[in-house]
Amino acid sequence: MGSTPGDQKMADIHTKAARSKNMAAVKNKNTKPEMQIRKELHKRGFRYSLHNKKIPGKPDLYFRKYNAALFINGCFWHMHDCPRVNIPETNSEFWEEKLNRNKERDKEVRALLDQAGIRHMTVWECDLRGKNKRPLKHVCDDVQKWLELY
């Protein structure tokens, strides 16, 4: 039986200073999965704005023509229910609180998008990385079908 996010703890192999430096270097925009999807969708003729501040949650991609927001989320940071999520053992209370707040914020953003009549979809990092990854073409096929349902 699988465990759920938050049940798994992972020993931290870094010092507190090294961990802090690593975490500060984590990007929240223009990540590799985001850039892969952007490039493929642009090649297919889709046009979008990036991190549009006028749209709740500042989606990674906003397709005005389709009134649709696409989020490309890291599994760890957004507490996806997949094997990529392991709460660090060091300072675990902090991490659980922070990551649960991120998950709650995502829920709030989806509600705001629903209220505004904006369609939304999330592509997870594990779709493009790790042992269960899918070909980029297939992930973008799914996004394209979703967009064209409009």
N, C-alpha and C positions, 0 to 999 in steps of 0.2 A: 504494500500500500504506500503510495507516494506521500511525501510530506508537503506541507504548505509553506509559503514564504513566511519567514519569521521563526519557523521551527528549526531551521538549519542555522548553525553557527559555524563560523570559519575562523580558525586561529590566524591572527595577524602576524606575518613574518617580518614586518617592518617596525622600526622604532616609531615613536609618536611623531617625531619631527619629519621623518621620511614619509610616513603616511600622509601627514598634512601637506607636504610638498606635492605628493602624487595627486591627492584629491583636488588641490588648487589648480592643477594642470588639466583637469578633466574639462573638455569642451561641452557646451550645451547647444551650440549652433555649428552648422557646417561639419557635422560628424561624418565619418566614412559611410555609414549606412545612408544618411541623408543625401550625401553627394552622389552616391550610386543611383538612388531612386530619382533624384532631380535630373541627372544626366539622361537616364533611360526615358523618363516621361517627356523631357524636352525633345529628345530624338523622335519620339512618337507624335510630336506636334502639340503637346499640351503646354499651355502657358499659365504661369502662376506668379503670385507675389510671395516674397519670403518674409517670414516672421512678422506678419502684418499686425501692427500694434492696435489697429482699430477692431480687430476680431478677437473675441474672448480667447484667452490662452495663448495668444500670438502663435498660431499654428506654424509648423515648419513650412508648409506650402498652403496657399489659399488660392483656389481656382474660382475666380469671380464669375466666369461664364457658367459654371456649374453650382455656384453658391455652396462650395464644399471646402472643408478644412481637412488637411491631412497632417497627422502627427506621426513622427518617426521616433519612437520612444526606446530608450535604453531599459532593458529588463530590470536591472538592479535599481536604478533611480526611481522607477515607477512601480516597483513591486509586482512585476508580472508573475503569474503563476507558472513558472518554468524553472528548470534546474539551474539557470544562470543566477538565480537570486540566492545569495548566502549572506546573512547578516554577520558582520565581523564580530568576533568575540570581544575585542578591545572596544570599550566604550559602547557596548551593545544597546544600552538604554537610549543613548543619544541617537544612534543609527535607527533604531526601531521607531522612535518618535519622529525623526526627520523623514524617514521613508514613508511612514504611515501618513504624515501630513502631505507629502507629495501625492500620494494615492487619493487622499481626500480632496485635494485641490483639483486633481484631474476630474473627479466626479462633479465638483462644482462647475468646472469649465464646461463639461459636457451638458450640464443642465442649462447653463447660459446659452450655449450654442443651440440647444433645442428650442429655448424660448425665442431666440432670434431667428429661428427657421433656417439655420445653417446646418447642412449635413456634415457629418464628421466621421472619420475613419482613423484607426491607429494601426500602423505597421510596427511590429516589435522587432527589436534587435536580433532576437533568436531566429527570426525568419531568414536572416541574411548571414548569421554567424553561428558557429558551433556545430555539434554533431547532427543536429536536426535541421540544419539550414536548407532552404529551398533555393533553386536557381533564381537569380535576380529577375529573369524574364517572367517566371511564373508569378512572383510577387507583384511585379508591375502589371501583368495581365489582370490580376485580381483588382488592382487599383483602377485600371482602365475600365474594366466592366462596371465597377462601382460608380465611377464618374459618369459613365455613359447611360446609367439608369435614369438619369435626370429627365 
